[in-house]
Amino acid sequence: LHIAILASILSLIIYWLIRDSHRVRNLSGKHIFITDCDTRLGKSLAKWLDKRGFCVIAACATEKGGQELQSCSSLSLKTVNLNLADSNSIARVVAFVTKETAGKGLFGLVSNAEGPAPVAPTDWLRIEDFHSVLDVSLLGLIEITLKLLPLLKKAEGRLVNLINAKGLMAFVGGGYSLSKWGMEAFSDILRIEMQHFGVKVSIVEHGFFKAGVVNSDVIERDLLRLWNRLTPEIRDSYGEKYFLE
C-alpha cells in the first residue's frame, strides 16, 4: 500500500514537472490573432489572453463589436474589422497583422466562425444557402489561415481551430455541419504538414460551452420562409402535416 501511495505521488510530481515545462514563458511581445470576436466565445478569449499579457489582435465583424471589446481591455489589444466572405477584407486584415507583428511572426492564430445557418431539410435549400455558411465558416477560415501561415512559420507558432461539436452531428441539412467537418479535416491535414516547420495545429471542440442563445422564434421564422419559397411539388411531397410537426 505504501509503495502504491509513493508511486502515485511520484507520478503526480512527474506530471506537474512535464506540465510546467510546456507552459509558455515571456508572454510579452507574443502576438495572437483571433477571429469572430463579436461572439461571446471570441470576446471572452480575447479579454483573457489580453489580461495574461499577450499582444492580442481581435477581428470583429462589426465596428460596434470592436468598440465594445476595446472598452473592457488594455490599450495593447488591437481590433480590426473582418468579413470572412470577402477576400479583399481578408487581405487588408493580413496586411494589418503583418504590420503589427513587425517581423516577429505570429505566435498564435485562433480561428472561430459562428454565423447564422438555415436549419431545414436539404431539398428545401438552394446552393446560395450553402454558400452563405461555407464561404464564411469554412472557405473564409481556410483562406485567412493560408495567408497567415508564413507568419506562423516564422514564429514557430500555433493554430487553434475552435469547432462547435454540435456541428459534428449530422442531423439537419445545410452547410453548418459541412463547415465543421471540413475544418476538422483541414486541421488534421495541416497538423501533419506543419510539424516540419515547428507549427502546432490543434482543434478545440466546445460543444458544452454556452457560446450563444438559440432563439426558437428565429428558427421557426426561417423555416417558414424556406417553406413558403418551395415549389408546389416539394411542398406536396412533404405535406402540411410535416411542416406543422
C-alpha positions as CSV (number, residue, x, y, z in Angstrom):
1,L,0.0,0.0,0.0
2,H,2.8,2.4,0.9
3,I,4.6,1.6,-2.3
4,A,1.4,2.3,-4.3
5,I,1.0,5.7,-2.5
6,L,4.6,6.7,-3.1
7,A,4.2,5.7,-6.8
8,S,1.1,7.8,-7.1
9,I,2.9,10.8,-5.5
10,L,5.9,10.3,-7.8
11,S,3.6,10.2,-10.8
12,L,1.9,13.4,-9.8
13,I,5.3,15.2,-9.4
14,I,6.4,14.0,-12.8
15,Y,3.1,15.1,-14.3
16,W,3.4,18.6,-12.8
17,L,7.0,18.9,-14.0
18,I,6.1,18.0,-17.5
19,R,3.0,20.3,-17.5
20,D,5.0,23.2,-16.2
21,S,7.8,22.6,-18.8
22,H,5.2,23.2,-21.5
23,R,3.9,26.4,-20.2
24,V,4.5,29.5,-22.4
25,R,7.1,31.9,-20.8
26,N,7.7,35.5,-21.6
27,L,4.3,36.4,-22.9
28,S,5.1,40.0,-23.6
29,G,5.5,40.7,-27.3
30,K,3.8,37.5,-28.4
31,H,1.0,38.3,-30.9
32,I,-2.2,36.3,-31.1
33,F,-4.8,36.9,-33.7
34,I,-8.4,35.8,-33.0
35,T,-11.3,35.8,-35.4
36,D,-15.1,36.3,-34.7
37,C,-14.6,38.3,-31.5
38,D,-18.1,39.7,-31.7
39,T,-19.3,36.4,-30.2
40,R,-19.2,35.6,-26.5
41,L,-16.6,32.9,-27.0
42,G,-14.2,35.0,-29.1
43,K,-14.7,38.1,-26.9
44,S,-14.1,36.2,-23.7
45,L,-10.9,34.6,-25.1
46,A,-9.5,37.9,-26.4
47,K,-10.1,39.5,-23.0
48,W,-8.5,36.6,-21.1
49,L,-5.4,36.5,-23.3
50,D,-5.1,40.2,-23.1
51,K,-5.0,40.0,-19.3
52,R,-2.4,37.3,-19.5
53,G,-0.1,39.7,-21.3
54,F,-0.3,38.6,-24.9
55,C,-0.5,41.2,-27.7
56,V,-4.0,40.4,-28.9
57,I,-5.3,41.3,-32.4
58,A,-9.1,40.7,-32.3
59,A,-11.1,40.6,-35.5
60,C,-14.7,41.6,-35.3
61,A,-17.4,41.6,-37.9
62,T,-18.8,45.0,-36.8
63,E,-17.3,48.2,-35.6
64,K,-19.6,48.1,-32.6
65,G,-18.2,44.7,-31.6
66,G,-14.6,46.1,-31.8
67,Q,-15.5,49.2,-29.7
68,E,-17.2,47.1,-27.0
69,L,-14.1,44.9,-26.8
70,Q,-11.7,47.8,-26.6
71,S,-13.7,49.4,-23.8
72,C,-13.1,46.5,-21.5
73,S,-9.5,45.6,-22.5
74,S,-6.0,47.1,-22.2
75,L,-4.5,49.6,-24.6
76,S,-2.3,46.9,-26.1
77,L,-5.3,45.0,-27.6
78,K,-6.0,45.9,-31.2
79,T,-9.2,45.4,-33.1
80,V,-9.8,45.1,-36.8
81,N,-12.9,44.6,-38.9
82,L,-13.1,41.3,-40.8
83,N,-15.5,39.9,-43.3
84,L,-14.5,36.3,-43.9
85,A,-16.7,36.1,-47.0
86,D,-14.7,38.9,-48.7
87,S,-11.1,38.2,-50.0
88,N,-10.3,41.9,-50.0
89,S,-11.3,42.2,-46.4
90,I,-9.1,39.2,-45.6
91,A,-6.2,40.7,-47.5
92,R,-6.5,44.0,-45.5
93,V,-6.5,42.2,-42.2
94,V,-3.5,40.1,-43.1
95,A,-1.6,43.3,-44.0
96,F,-2.6,44.8,-40.7
97,V,-1.4,41.7,-38.7
98,T,1.8,41.6,-40.7
99,K,2.5,45.3,-39.8
100,E,1.5,44.8,-36.1
101,T,3.8,41.8,-35.7
102,A,6.7,43.8,-37.1
103,G,8.8,40.9,-38.4
104,K,8.4,38.8,-35.3
105,G,5.8,36.5,-36.8
106,L,2.5,35.3,-35.3
107,F,2.7,33.3,-32.1
108,G,-1.0,32.2,-32.3
109,L,-3.9,32.1,-34.6
110,V,-7.3,31.2,-33.1
111,S,-9.9,30.6,-35.8
112,N,-13.6,30.7,-34.9
113,A,-16.7,31.5,-37.0
114,E,-20.2,31.0,-35.9
115,G,-22.7,32.6,-38.3
116,P,-26.4,32.1,-38.9
117,A,-27.2,28.9,-40.9
118,P,-30.5,27.7,-42.3
119,V,-32.0,24.8,-40.4
120,A,-34.1,22.7,-42.8
121,P,-34.2,19.5,-44.9
122,T,-31.6,19.5,-47.6
123,D,-34.1,19.7,-50.5
124,W,-35.6,22.9,-49.1
125,L,-32.3,24.6,-49.7
126,R,-30.6,26.3,-52.6
127,I,-26.9,26.4,-53.4
128,E,-26.7,30.0,-52.1
129,D,-27.9,28.8,-48.7
130,F,-24.8,26.6,-48.6
131,H,-22.6,29.4,-49.8
132,S,-23.8,31.7,-47.1
133,V,-22.4,29.4,-44.5
134,L,-19.4,27.7,-46.2
135,D,-18.0,31.0,-47.6
136,V,-17.5,32.2,-44.0
137,S,-17.2,29.2,-41.7
138,L,-15.1,27.1,-44.0
139,L,-13.6,28.8,-47.0
140,G,-13.1,32.1,-45.3
141,L,-11.3,30.5,-42.4
142,I,-9.2,28.4,-44.7
143,E,-8.2,31.5,-46.8
144,I,-7.1,33.6,-43.9
145,T,-5.2,30.6,-42.4
146,L,-3.3,30.1,-45.7
147,K,-2.4,33.8,-45.8
148,L,-1.2,33.8,-42.2
149,L,0.8,30.6,-42.4
150,P,4.1,32.4,-43.3
151,L,3.8,34.5,-40.1
152,L,3.0,31.3,-38.0
153,K,6.0,29.5,-39.5
154,K,8.3,32.5,-38.8
155,A,7.4,32.4,-35.1
156,E,7.0,28.6,-34.9
157,G,3.6,29.4,-33.6
158,R,0.4,27.5,-33.1
159,L,-3.0,27.4,-34.8
160,V,-6.1,26.6,-32.8
161,N,-9.4,26.0,-34.6
162,L,-12.5,26.3,-32.4
163,I,-15.2,24.0,-33.6
164,N,-18.7,23.7,-32.1
165,A,-19.2,19.9,-31.5
166,K,-22.9,20.1,-32.3
167,G,-21.9,20.8,-35.9
168,L,-20.2,17.3,-36.0
169,M,-23.6,15.7,-35.5
170,A,-25.2,15.4,-39.0
171,F,-28.9,15.7,-38.1
172,V,-30.0,18.6,-40.3
173,G,-29.4,19.8,-43.8
174,G,-27.4,22.8,-44.8
175,G,-23.8,23.9,-44.7
176,Y,-23.3,24.1,-40.9
177,S,-22.2,20.5,-40.4
178,L,-20.3,20.6,-43.6
179,S,-18.3,23.6,-42.4
180,K,-17.4,21.9,-39.1
181,W,-16.4,18.6,-40.6
182,G,-14.4,20.5,-43.3
183,M,-12.5,22.4,-40.6
184,E,-11.8,19.1,-38.8
185,A,-10.3,17.6,-42.0
186,F,-8.4,20.8,-42.8
187,S,-6.9,20.9,-39.3
188,D,-5.9,17.2,-39.3
189,I,-4.1,17.5,-42.6
190,L,-2.4,20.8,-41.7
191,R,-1.2,19.4,-38.4
192,I,0.9,16.7,-40.2
193,E,2.2,19.2,-42.8
194,M,3.2,21.9,-40.3
195,Q,5.2,19.6,-38.0
196,H,8.2,20.1,-40.2
197,F,8.1,23.9,-39.5
198,G,7.5,23.6,-35.8
199,V,3.9,24.9,-36.0
200,K,1.4,23.2,-33.8
201,V,-2.2,22.8,-35.0
202,S,-4.9,21.9,-32.5
203,I,-8.7,21.6,-32.5
204,V,-10.9,22.6,-29.5
205,E,-14.4,21.3,-29.6
206,H,-16.6,23.4,-27.4
207,G,-19.9,21.6,-27.6
208,F,-20.8,22.2,-23.9
209,F,-19.7,25.9,-23.9
210,K,-22.6,28.3,-23.9
211,A,-21.5,30.2,-26.9
212,G,-24.9,31.8,-27.6
213,V,-28.6,31.5,-27.0
214,V,-30.7,29.6,-29.5
215,N,-33.7,31.7,-30.5
216,S,-36.5,29.3,-31.4
217,D,-38.6,32.1,-32.9
218,V,-35.8,32.9,-35.3
219,I,-35.5,29.2,-36.3
220,E,-39.3,29.0,-36.8
221,R,-39.4,32.2,-38.8
222,D,-36.6,30.9,-41.0
223,L,-38.3,27.6,-41.5
224,L,-41.5,29.3,-42.6
225,R,-39.6,31.5,-45.1
226,L,-37.9,28.4,-46.6
227,W,-41.3,26.5,-46.7
228,N,-43.0,29.4,-48.5
229,R,-40.4,29.5,-51.2
230,L,-40.6,25.8,-52.0
231,T,-42.1,24.7,-55.3
232,P,-45.6,23.2,-55.0
233,E,-44.2,19.8,-55.9
234,I,-41.8,19.7,-53.0
235,R,-44.4,21.1,-50.6
236,D,-46.9,18.4,-51.7
237,S,-44.2,15.7,-51.2
238,Y,-43.8,16.7,-47.5
239,G,-47.4,17.8,-46.9
240,E,-48.6,20.5,-44.5
241,K,-48.5,18.0,-41.6
242,Y,-44.8,17.6,-41.9
243,F,-44.2,21.3,-41.5
244,L,-46.6,21.6,-38.5
245,E,-44.9,18.8,-36.7
